[in-house]
Amino acid sequence: LQEPPVDRELLASVTQNAAHLRAAAMDSGTYWHQYPGAPSEATSEPYAVHFMGEALRQQLLANHAAAMEEADAEDAAALPAQVDKYHSLVPLEDPSAPKSRRIFGYTTGVYKATHLGSGSQFCLRCVEGFRLTSTRATAAVDAWKELYHPNLVCVREMFTTKEFGVPTLVFSYDYHPGAVTLTQRHFANGYDTPEFALESDLWSYLIQLASCLRVVHGAGLAARVLSPAKVIVSGRNRVRFNCAAVADVVNFDQEVEGTSPAQQKQQVVQCQQEDFAALGSLLLVIACRSFGALQSINESLAQAEMHYSSDFVETLRSLLRPGGPPKTVADLMPRIGARFFSEIELNHTYHSALETELGKELENGRLFRLVSKLGFINERPEFEYDVSWSETGDRYLLKLFRDYVFHQVDGDGRPVVDLAHVVSCLNKLDCGSPERICLVSRDEQSVLVVSYADLKNCIANTFNELAFSDTAAAANFARWCS
């Protein structure tokens, strides 16, 4: 409702300067001056100031939709209802597509699943038809479980099951909703693509995967299956090596069983060198837009020189060159050069942007809790006939404050929908600002002048009374229902 005219003393109190507000807020231990969204800023661009950016919001909504996706009836009927501690399996690959044996030598399936205990979602990679003959193979999984790297899909556990109709080895990984493989990103139809990848993206892939290999090799392990189909990408070019530990377990009998520790160590060193060649092959395939690029590496490198810098092509050549001294990640650093700093700067910029967006949602969560308390207090139906509840004291002030914030009208009687006004009022209420406002009843017979600090105390007292008076509330509710 429109407020009646007020005297000059009240007007001066309501419009007191920002310095006084800051001093009062800091003296009381609150920091209203630091809350985002001054009225002038919020009025010009309310949504940009107070809410998450549209691009990030759409990305997070898409990730949430992917996390909440359920299998259709046909797929669900073909899958077990529960596998060990996991249920609600959803295929992450096209169930109608033929399953490949090319990488691991066994048919594999990938599923999203929900953990029974925590309710969290995980990615299950199932190696069908594999029989685990030695419990010693779990040592490799334990070693991978100790690793964490931002460019590695972390391994959580490994177990065996017969729920798929055949002996199956299952690896549980962290689930990253919305992620796609490099094959899906750069080869939309699974084969050659007409579009060249950006060189900046390829350098980013190289830096991130090399960083991951540095940690993996430092732990005495090897990636073994570094290919476009086994590297996922999400967000702002964030790539992660997938399928860790699978090759270690599947090939355990051939590589470890019956060999000496020295031979095992030599085998790991050889696999680490193969990781660098696999990294070069991955980048070359994407750069040449064709999986056939590996059939003639020299011709493919010559083709890449036509579209990419000589530094990038020479880096690929060094990765793919056989023989020579053992390669290490440190050998790549001179070739990466200043591009490493560019990658760091981009990541820090993105990190700062995310912190800014998170800050907006932090404040929105705070205001949501405040609005929720007002909703719990105002006009409760079980207290409808209790005149001591809704029309006296603190509850009456909060009822009028609700109208002041949400139910104002302009001079022509039209509703005022002003987000800046709502945010400003709730911010001042949350910190207990000494600023006073004029509250008018709906019949315009009562005019009350109160401060936000008074209203904050009203909310605290009334909400506590409501939350901790179960017996009285139950009695009132029973009377209201009868």
N, C-alpha and C positions, 0 to 999 in steps of 0.2 A: 504494500500500500504506500501511497505517497506520504511522506512525512510532513507534519504541520510545521509552520515557521518556528524557529528556535531563537533564543536570545543570543546576543553577541558573546556572552561568556561561554555558553555551551559551544558555539561555533569555533571560538578560539581554542577550546579544549580539544575538540574533534580534529582540528587542523594543526595541531602543534608540530613543531619542526622535527626533521629526521634525527638531528643530533640528540635531542631529548629522548627520542624513542630508543636510539642505540645505547645511550647511557643507562636507561632504565632496564633494557633487556639484558645488558651485560651484568648489571648489578644483581639481577635476579637469577643469574646463571643460565639465561636463555639467550639466543642469538637470532632474534627476529630479523635483524638487518642483514643476516647472511642467507635468509631464505630466498630462493629464486622467485622472480616474478614480481618486480615492483609494478604498481598499477599502470604506470605509463608504458612500460614495456609490454605488459600482458595485454593491454588494450589494443596495441598495434598488431601484434602477432601472438595471440594467446596460445594457439596450438603448438607453434614452433618452440615457444618458451617453456611450456609446461609439460609437453608430452613428447614421447619418443618420435624420432624421425620416421617418416613413412617408409623409406626403403628398408631400414633396419626392422621396423615393425612387421613388414611383409615377409622378410626373411625369417624372423623368429616364428611368425604364425605358420609359415610353410614347414619349418622344422617341427613345430608342435603337431601339425597335422600329420606329418610323417611318423612321429613318435606314437600318435594315437591311432594310426591306421590298423585296421583289422583285416584278416584274411577273408576272402569271399567264401561262400558256403562250399563251393566245389573244392577249393584248395584246402580249407579247414578239414573237410572230410577225409582228405588223403594224408593228413598229417597227424601225428600222435597228439593226444590232448595234453600230455605232460612228458617231458624228458628230464629225468633226474629232478633237479630243483627248479625247473623252468617250465612255464606254461604259455599258452596263447602264442604259438609260433606263427610267424608271418613270413612268407618267402621274400627275400630281398633281391632275388633274381627272377627272371621270367620263367615260371614253371614249365611253360610249353617249349622253351628253347632246349636243344639237346645239351646234356651235361658233358663237359670236356674232361678228358683224362690227361691232357697234354702236360700240365705242370707237375702234378703230384703222382700221376700214374694211377689214381683212383678217382671214382666219381665223387664229386663234392657238392654240397648244398649249403646255402647261406640263409640264415633266418634271424629275424628279430624275435626276441623272447623276453618274457617278464619273470623276474626272480620271485619265487614264492615267499621268501622271508622279507626282503627289503622292498619289493614292488618296483625296483629299478629295472631298466631295460638293458639288455645285453645283446651282442651279436654272436650267434652260434655258427661256427663253421664245422660242418659234419663231413668226415671222410668215410664214405660208405664202403663196406666190405673189407675194412682193415682190421686185422686182429693184432692186438698188442701182446707181444710174446715175452717182453722183458720189462719189469717195473723200473729197471735202470734208466729207461728212456724218459721217465718223468723228471730226471735230474736236469735235462735241458729245459723243460718247461719251468722248473723252479728258478733256473737262472734268468730266463726271460721275464718271469714275474717280478723279479727284483728291479727291472729296468723301467725308468720313466723318461720320456722325452716328448716334447711337444709335437714332434713329427713322427711319432710311433703310436700305433693302435695297441694299447696295453693289453697283455694277456692276463686273464683272471684265474682260470683253472682249466684243467683237462680231465675228461672222464670218458668211460666207455658205456655204451648202451646197445640194446637190441630193439628199441622202440620203433625203429624204422624198418624192421623186418629182417635186417641183416646186421652182423656185428659192425658197429659204427664208432669211430673215434671222434669225440666232440671237443672243440676248443671254444672257450668262452672269452669274448673280447669286450672292451668298452664299445658302446653303441653311439655313433655320431649321426643323428638324424639329418637328412638332407644331403649327405655326402654321396658323391658319385666317383666312379673310377676314372682314371685318366683316359682309359679307352672310351668310356661313355662321353666324356667331355670333348675329346678331340676327334673321335671317330663315331659320329652320331649313329651311323648305320652298322657299326662294327667293322667296317672295312676302310678303304681309302677315303679321304675327305678333300674337298677342293680348297679349303681355307688354310692359310699358313698361320701357325701360332705366333704370337708376339715374342720377340726375342727377350723382352723383359720378363715374360712369364717363364720362359725356358731357363733363364739365369736364376729366377726365384726357385724353380724346381730343383735345380742343381745345388744351390746353397742349402736349401732345407734338407734334402736327402743326404747330402754330404755331411751335414751336421748330425743327422741321425746315425749314419754309418760310423762316425767318429765315436759315438757312445757305444754302439753295438760292438764294434771291433775292440774297443777298449775293455769291454767285459769278456773278451775271449770268445765271442759269438760271431756268426755271419748271417746276413739277411737271406741269401740263397735263392730267393724267388722275387728279385726286384724287376718287375715288369709293369707295363701300363695297366694291366688288369688287376694288379695286386697293390696298387697305390691309389688311395682315395684322396679327393680334394673337396674342400668345403670352404665356405666363407670367402674371405679375401685371399684366394690362392693359397690357402693353408693345405699343404699336402701331408699325408701320413702313410708310412709304410705299413701295410696290412699283412696278415697271414704269418706273423712271427711264430716261430717254434714248430710249425706244421712240418716243414721239410726235415727238421732235426729229428722228430719222432718217427716220421715215415721212413726215413733212410737210416735209422739207427742200426738195424741189423747189418746193413751192407757196409757202413762206414765205421762203426764203433765196435760192435760185437766181435771179439776175437782179435782185436788189434792192441798194440802196446800204447801206453800214454804218449810216447814220442810220435808214433804214427798218427794218433788222434790229433795231436797238436799240429802236425804238418798238414793234415787234412783240413783243419780249421783255417790255417794260413792260406791254403790254396783256395778255399771257398771265399775268403775275404778278398783275394785278388780277383776272383770271378765277379764279386759284387761290383767292382769298379767297371769291369767290362759290361756288366748288366746295366749299370747306370748310364754309361755311354750309349748303349743300344737303345735304352728307353728314350733318351733325348733325341737320338738320331731318327727313330721311328716317328716321333711327333714332329720333328723339324721337316722331315721329308713327306709327311702326310700319308705314309704308307707302311704297312707291316712288311712289305717286300723289300724295304730298304736294306735289310740285313743280308739279303742274298748277294749283293755286290756292294760292299762297304765303301770302296774307293769311289765308285760312281756316285753313291749316295752322298758322300762327303763333298764331291765336286758340285752336286746339285744344291747342297746346303750353302755352299759358298756364294751362290747366286742371290741368296735372300737374307743371309745373316752375316754378321761381322767376322773378320778373320780370327779374332780372339775366341769367339765361340766355337768356330770350326776346329781351331787348333786344340781347344780343350777337349772336344769330342775325339779328335785323333789321338790325343795322349791317353784318354781313357780306353780306347779300343785297341791301342797298339799292344800286341802280345809280346811276352818276354820282357827283358830288361830288369832293372832292379825292382824290388817289391814296391808297389804304390801305396801311398798313405794319403789321408785327407789333407795333411799339411802340404803335400805336393800340389794340391789344387789351389791353395790360397794365392800364390803369385798370379795365377791366371784369372782368378775371380777379382782380385784387386779391389778397387774402390766400389765395385758393385756390391760388395759385402756391406759397406756403410749405407748404401742406398736402401738395401733390404732392411737394415736396422731402423733407418729413419722412417720407412713406410710402416713398419710394425709399431713403432712408438706413436706415430701419428694416428694409426688405427686404434691403438690402445687408448690414447687420450680421448678420441671420439667416443669410444665405448664407455669410458668413465663418465664423460659428460652426459651421455644418454642414461646411464645407470643412476646418476645423480638426480635426474628428473623423476625417474620412477621411484627413487627412494623417498622424495618429497611427496609424490602422489600416494605412496603407501601410508605415509604418516597422516595425510589428510583423510584418506579413506578410513583409517581407524577412528579419527575424530568424528566423521560423518556417521559411522556405524554406531558410535555411542549416542549421538543425537537421535538416530533412528530407533535405538532400543528404548530411549526415554520418552519420546514424544508420543502422546495419544495412544497409550497401550490399551487394548480393548478390555482386558481383565480389570482395569482400574476405571472403567468408564463411569461407574456410579459412585466412585470414591472421590468426593469433592476435595478431600485433603491432598489428593495426589496431583491432579492435573491443573487445577485452577488456583493454586496458592504457592507461595514461596518460590523455591528454585525452579520447579517444573514449569511454572507460569512464565518465568523469565526466558527459559530455554524455548518454550513454545513461541514466544514473541520473536526471539532471535532467529528461529527457523524461518519465520515469515519475512524478517528483515533481510536474510541472506538469499532466500529462494523465491519469495512471492511478491516482490516489488512490482509496481506498475508505473508507467510514465504518465504524463499529464493528460493523455488521451485515453487512459485506461487499458493500454496494451501491456502485456507482460514484458518485463525487462529480463532478457536472457543475456547476462553479462558474466562471462566466465572470469574475467579479471576481478570483478567485485567479489565473487564467491571465493576465489583463491586468496585474495587479500584479506577478507574477513576471517577465513579459517586459519591463515597464518598468524594473524594477530591474536586470535583466540588460543591457538596452540601455545604461544609463548607467554600469554597473559599480559598483553600490552596494557599500559595505563590509559590508553586513549578511551574516551567515553563516546557512546553512541546513544541515539534516541530511539527507543522501541515503542511502537504504537499498536494498540489492540485492534482487532479487526473491526470492531464497532466504533473505533476512534474515541472511545470514552476514557481510555487510560493511556497516559504517556509516561514512560519511565526512562530515566537517564542512568545508564550503568556503564561500567568499564569492562573491557575484555577480561581483565584480571578477575573481576567479580563473576563473570560468566564461566570462566575456567574453573573456579572453585565450585560453582553450581553444578557443572558437569561431573566433577570428581565426586562430590558428595552424593549426588543423585544416582550416579552409576554404581557407586559402592553400595548404596542402600538397596538398589535393585538387584545387584549381583549376590549380595550376602543376606537376603531376606527371603529364602526359599519358602519358609512356612507361611509367611504372610502372602507371598505371591500365589502360592497354591490355593490358599483359602479364597483369595479374590478371584482367581481363575475359575474355581468351582462355582462361586456365586454368579459369575458372569455367564457361565455355561448353563446354569439352571433356569 
